[in-house]
Amino acid sequence: MIDLQNVLSQWETDSQINKLDLDEESRKASNLHAKYLKLYSLAKIQLKRAELDQKILLKDKWLYYGGKMDAAAIDDKGWKYDPFDGLKILKTDMDKFYDSDLDIQKSEEKVEYWKVTVSTLKEILENIKWRSQTIRNMIEWRKFEAGA
């Protein structure tokens, strides 16, 4: 699993440009792109997997809360037989049970984690894409300061 904290820590180091070795920094851009593109691709796959798993969970919870899930399936999942603890609820109140369901919350948290990870990696790739231009601007500025 890709750890977002680790990615951010790596990027904090990788994003630094050594002002005294700009030619090497320019060459590093393609390696950085390859590194973060791989992480980006893996994160997108994990996001899709989390979204698909969530769809299955939501269907199962719909069956469970709707009283349509059989006892064997409830046993397999380790859920209680009565999701409402004996309460009679209105269909309009069903969303309160979905919203407070810990399994659904964990699934939503996982999907959101992967969305943030994908978005972060996309931003990093955009930064790497412009890295050569940044280095070029640094070189041009040095020329200007030198009077060239």
C-alpha positions, -999 to 999 in steps of 0.1 A, spaced: 0 0 0 12 35 -8 17 56 23 8 92 16 30 104 45 59 86 29 52 100 -5 51 135 9 83 130 28 100 117 -4 87 146 -24 100 170 2 135 157 -5 130 150 -43 116 185 -50 148 203 -39 169 216 -67 206 218 -62 214 253 -75 251 244 -79 245 213 -101 217 224 -125 227 201 -153 224 170 -130 191 183 -117 178 185 -152 188 149 -159 171 138 -127 137 150 -139 130 119 -160 139 96 -131 116 115 -108 88 114 -134 92 76 -137 92 72 -99 60 93 -93 42 81 -124 46 45 -111 31 56 -77 4 75 -94 -6 45 -115 -7 22 -85 -27 47 -65 -53 50 -93 -57 13 -93 -61 12 -56 -87 40 -58 -107 20 -84 -104 -11 -62 -117 8 -32 -146 22 -52 -156 -12 -65 -153 -27 -30 -175 1 -17 -202 -6 -43 -204 -42 -31 -205 -32 5 -233 -7 -2 -253 -34 -19 -248 -57 10 -258 -31 35 -288 -23 14 -299 -59 16 -290 -61 53 -309 -29 64 -338 -38 41 -342 -72 57 -334 -90 24 -302 -107 35 -304 -143 45 -291 -155 79 -261 -174 63 -248 -142 46 -253 -122 79 -233 -149 97 -206 -148 71 -202 -111 75 -204 -113 113 -232 -87 115 -261 -87 140 -294 -101 129 -313 -70 138 -295 -39 125 -320 -16 143 -319 -33 178 -356 -38 178 -365 -2 168 -392 4 141 -378 29 117 -392 48 87 -377 45 53 -369 82 54 -347 76 84 -327 49 67 -299 73 56 -291 79 93 -282 43 97 -262 42 65 -243 74 74 -235 61 109 -225 25 98 -189 19 107 -182 -4 78 -195 22 53 -176 50 70 -143 29 68 -150 23 31 -156 60 25 -125 69 44 -105 44 22 -119 59 -10 -112 94 2 -76 84 11 -70 71 -24 -86 102 -40 -62 125 -20 -32 103 -28 -40 103 -65 -46 141 -65 -13 146 -46 7 125 -70 -9 142 -100 2 176 -85 37 162 -80 38 150 -117 27 184 -128 55 200 -108 81 176 -123 67 184 -158 77 220 -153 110 213 -135 131 218 -167 115 251 -172 123 261 -136 159 251 -141 160 270 -174 147 301 -156 173 297 -130 200 296 -157 186 326 -175 185 345 -142 222 337 -136 230 349 -172 211 381 -165 229 387 -132 263 381 -149 254 407 -176 253 382 -204 
